[in-house]
Amino acid sequence: MRLIDTLRNEARLAPESGIVEVMNHGRDRPDLIPLWAGEGDLRTPAFISDAAAQALAAGETFYTWQKGLPELREALARYYHRHFGKVFDPEEFIVTGSGMHAIKLAIEALAGMGDEVVYLSPAWPNFAAAAGVSGATPVPVRLDHSSNGWMCDMDRLAAAVTPRTRALFINTPSNPTGWTADHATLRSILELARKNGLWIVADEIYSMFYYGGGRAPSFLDVADAEDRILFVNSFSKNWAMTGWRIGWIRTHPSLQQMFENLIQYSNSGVAQFMQRGAVAALDQGDDFVAEQVERARQARDIVGAALKGTGRAVFSLPQGAFYQFFAIDGLPDARKAAFEIVDHANVGLAPGTAFGPGGEGFLRLCFHRRLDQVDEAMNRLAGWISNLQKKGQ
């Protein structure tokens, strides 16, 4: 018997990332333009890094508050007051070791063996995989795509709920589609959860990357204080901190001790000096975020114009986040296409198959990069598509 055969099935069968598979294929190629991962190309700004470095130099290297420094939880409360118009007690925030850690803790709190969690697909694959590792069954509900964009069919979502369902995972704005729920849709999802006694795990990590003006609609705009919602978020996207691995959960204050216990038995808290950088991000970073969003808006328009110019791309411009999810007419095998685009166009994209049901035939392009680099990537991609036509594909 192999060693791996002696492990839990949930761990053994955890899927390999279809995104990382393509990245490993092409990451060392000279001059490759990497648009496959969900991050920008900007370094963490100095006002954040300097705050962390100063704390490190001052000796903030000891055990600290497992639920997060009081100063960071106070900064989170200020952030939500500025951008969401809500007044929250700092005790409603739990600092986590990344947005992924926040999601994993939410799953551990809500679902286990024999339970189901419903999510909208195509989706960032980590949620479904993490639910499976915890023993729960992830249940995908496909979004619909048309020339008008991606849409959530509420009847389909309601039909996926069974007596075993414990939670709905809702990521809006969405990775990878850019689908962004309007307030009417959020109310409908919330009513579905209330009717069935379900929790909502609200992943609003891209709420500031919204192209409809201001921030994206949020469950906070439609929910009551006692609604069963866990908000999971991360410092990664807004403040160019993907490598820092720091996030947060906003939850009902009565759940604070329970989540602190879960942190004790997972990572036992985030380093003090990293949290000092996070405080600076929240309190000093609004202008930086606004500049990033405007650059992403311009990059989105470059990508959309280039894809339209090929005459073969099937897509709609994303309402939020910083991804273009598109298909190439007559090219159904997105995984094969992703490898060929690396090999022949020297551009890295993620195959839609990595994002679950509904992603077949699509490719994800992260346009959160320098505009000249986005322009060059689209020239290369358009050339590759043109060569397909010459080959009769």
Backbone hydrogen bonds, N-H to C=O, Kabsch-Sander energy under -0.5 kcal/mol:
donor,donor_aa,acceptor,acceptor_aa,energy
5,D,2,R,-0.7
6,T,3,L,-1.9
7,L,4,I,-1.5
11,A,8,R,-0.5
12,R,8,R,-2.7
13,L,9,N,-2.8
14,A,11,A,-1.2
21,E,17,S,-1.7
22,V,18,G,-0.9
23,M,19,I,-2.1
24,N,20,V,-3.0
25,H,21,E,-1.0
26,G,22,V,-1.5
27,R,23,M,-2.2
29,R,26,G,-1.7
32,L,29,R,-1.5
33,I,346,N,-2.1
35,L,33,I,-1.0
35,L,348,G,-1.7
39,E,37,A,-1.5
41,D,368,H,-0.6
48,I,45,P,-1.3
49,S,45,P,-2.1
50,D,46,A,-3.3
51,A,47,F,-0.6
52,A,48,I,-1.8
53,A,49,S,-2.7
54,Q,50,D,-2.7
55,A,51,A,-1.7
56,L,52,A,-2.4
57,A,53,A,-2.7
58,A,54,Q,-1.7
59,G,56,L,-1.4
60,E,55,A,-2.5
61,T,59,G,-2.3
68,G,65,W,-1.0
72,L,69,L,-0.5
73,R,69,L,-2.2
74,E,70,P,-2.3
75,A,71,E,-1.7
76,L,72,L,-2.3
77,A,73,R,-1.7
78,R,74,E,-1.9
79,Y,75,A,-2.4
80,Y,76,L,-2.3
81,H,77,A,-1.8
82,R,78,R,-2.3
83,H,79,Y,-2.4
84,F,80,Y,-2.2
85,G,80,Y,-0.6
85,G,81,H,-0.8
86,K,80,Y,-1.2
88,F,86,K,-0.7
92,E,89,D,-2.6
93,F,90,P,-1.7
94,I,249,I,-2.5
95,V,67,K,-2.5
96,T,247,G,-2.3
98,S,96,T,-1.5
102,A,98,S,-1.7
103,I,99,G,-2.2
104,K,100,M,-2.5
105,L,101,H,-2.5
106,A,102,A,-2.1
107,I,103,I,-2.5
108,E,104,K,-2.5
109,A,105,L,-1.9
110,L,106,A,-1.3
110,L,107,I,-0.5
111,A,107,I,-3.1
114,G,135,G,-0.9
115,D,112,G,-2.4
116,E,164,R,-2.2
117,V,137,T,-2.2
118,V,167,A,-2.5
119,Y,139,V,-2.3
120,L,169,F,-0.9
121,S,141,V,-2.6
123,A,355,F,-2.5
124,W,175,N,-1.2
127,F,124,W,-1.0
128,A,124,W,-0.5
129,A,125,P,-2.0
130,A,126,N,-2.6
131,A,127,F,-2.5
132,G,128,A,-2.2
133,V,129,A,-2.3
134,S,130,A,-1.6
135,G,132,G,-1.4
136,A,131,A,-1.8
137,T,115,D,-2.7
139,V,117,V,-3.1
141,V,119,Y,-2.1
143,L,121,S,-2.9
144,D,151,M,-2.8
146,S,149,G,-1.6
149,G,146,S,-2.0
151,M,144,D,-2.6
153,D,151,M,-0.6
154,M,152,C,-0.9
157,L,153,D,-2.1
158,A,154,M,-2.7
159,A,155,D,-2.1
160,A,156,R,-0.9
160,A,157,L,-0.7
161,V,158,A,-1.2
165,T,162,T,-1.8
166,R,116,E,-3.1
167,A,116,E,-0.9
168,L,199,W,-2.4
169,F,118,V,-3.3
170,I,168,L,-0.6
170,I,201,V,-2.5
171,N,169,F,-0.5
172,T,170,I,-0.7
172,T,203,D,-1.3
174,S,179,W,-2.1
178,G,174,S,-1.7
186,L,182,D,-2.4
187,R,183,H,-2.4
188,S,184,A,-2.0
189,I,185,T,-2.5
190,L,186,L,-2.5
191,E,187,R,-2.6
192,L,188,S,-2.0
193,A,189,I,-2.2
194,R,190,L,-2.6
195,K,191,E,-2.7
196,N,192,L,-1.6
197,G,193,A,-0.7
197,G,194,R,-0.9
198,L,193,A,-2.7
199,W,166,R,-2.0
200,I,228,R,-2.3
201,V,168,L,-3.0
202,A,200,I,-0.8
202,A,230,L,-2.7
203,D,170,I,-2.4
203,D,201,V,-0.8
204,E,202,A,-0.9
204,E,232,V,-1.0
207,S,204,E,-1.9
209,F,206,Y,-1.0
210,Y,208,M,-1.6
211,Y,319,Q,-2.7
216,A,207,S,-2.8
221,D,218,S,-1.7
222,V,219,F,-1.2
223,A,219,F,-2.0
227,D,224,D,-1.6
229,I,227,D,-1.7
230,L,200,I,-2.8
231,F,229,I,-0.5
231,F,250,R,-2.2
232,V,202,A,-2.1
232,V,230,L,-0.6
233,N,248,W,-2.3
235,F,246,I,-2.4
239,W,235,F,-1.2
240,A,237,K,-0.9
241,M,235,F,-0.6
241,M,236,S,-1.9
242,T,236,S,-0.6
244,W,241,M,-1.5
245,R,241,M,-0.7
245,R,242,T,-0.6
247,G,96,T,-2.5
248,W,233,N,-2.0
249,I,94,I,-2.4
250,R,231,F,-2.4
251,T,92,E,-2.7
251,T,249,I,-0.5
255,L,252,H,-2.3
256,Q,253,P,-1.3
259,F,255,L,-2.3
260,E,256,Q,-2.2
261,N,257,Q,-2.2
262,L,258,M,-2.0
263,I,259,F,-2.2
264,Q,260,E,-2.1
265,Y,261,N,-1.5
266,S,263,I,-1.7
267,N,263,I,-0.6
268,S,263,I,-3.2
273,F,60,E,-1.0
275,Q,271,A,-1.8
276,R,272,Q,-1.7
277,G,273,F,-1.3
278,A,274,M,-1.8
279,V,275,Q,-2.1
280,A,276,R,-1.8
281,A,277,G,-2.2
282,L,278,A,-2.2
283,D,279,V,-2.5
284,Q,280,A,-2.6
285,G,281,A,-1.4
289,V,285,G,-2.4
290,A,286,D,-2.3
291,E,287,D,-2.2
292,Q,288,F,-2.1
293,V,289,V,-2.4
294,E,290,A,-2.1
295,R,291,E,-2.1
296,A,292,Q,-2.5
297,R,293,V,-2.2
298,Q,294,E,-2.0
299,A,295,R,-2.4
300,R,296,A,-2.7
301,D,297,R,-1.7
302,I,298,Q,-1.8
303,V,299,A,-2.4
304,G,300,R,-2.6
305,A,301,D,-2.3
306,A,302,I,-2.1
307,L,303,V,-2.6
308,K,304,G,-2.3
309,G,305,A,-1.8
310,T,306,A,-0.8
310,T,307,L,-0.9
311,G,307,L,-0.6
311,G,308,K,-1.0
313,A,307,L,-0.7
314,V,327,A,-3.0
315,F,313,A,-0.6
319,Q,178,G,-0.9
320,G,178,G,-1.0
321,A,206,Y,-0.6
321,A,209,F,-2.4
324,Q,365,L,-2.7
325,F,323,Y,-0.6
326,F,324,Q,-0.6
326,F,363,L,-2.4
327,A,314,V,-2.3
328,I,361,G,-0.6
329,D,312,R,-3.5
329,D,327,A,-0.6
331,L,328,I,-2.2
334,A,332,P,-1.3
337,A,333,D,-2.2
338,A,334,A,-2.5
339,F,335,R,-1.6
340,E,336,K,-2.1
341,I,337,A,-2.7
342,V,338,A,-1.7
343,D,339,F,-2.3
344,H,340,E,-2.7
345,A,341,I,-2.0
346,N,341,I,-0.9
346,N,342,V,-0.7
347,V,341,I,-1.2
348,G,33,I,-2.7
349,L,347,V,-0.6
350,A,364,R,-2.3
352,G,362,F,-3.3
354,A,351,P,-1.8
355,F,352,G,-2.1
356,G,353,T,-1.1
359,G,356,G,-2.2
362,F,359,G,-2.2
363,L,326,F,-2.8
364,R,350,A,-3.3
365,L,324,Q,-2.1
366,C,35,L,-2.5
367,F,322,F,-1.5
367,F,365,L,-0.7
368,H,322,F,-0.5
369,R,367,F,-2.0
374,V,370,R,-2.3
375,D,371,L,-2.5
376,E,372,D,-2.0
377,A,373,Q,-2.5
378,M,374,V,-2.3
379,N,375,D,-1.9
380,R,376,E,-2.2
381,L,377,A,-2.6
382,A,378,M,-2.7
383,G,379,N,-2.0
384,W,380,R,-2.1
385,I,381,L,-2.3
386,S,382,A,-2.3
387,N,383,G,-1.9
388,L,384,W,-1.4
389,Q,385,I,-1.6
390,K,386,S,-1.7
391,K,387,N,-1.7
392,G,389,Q,-1.1
393,Q,388,L,-2.9
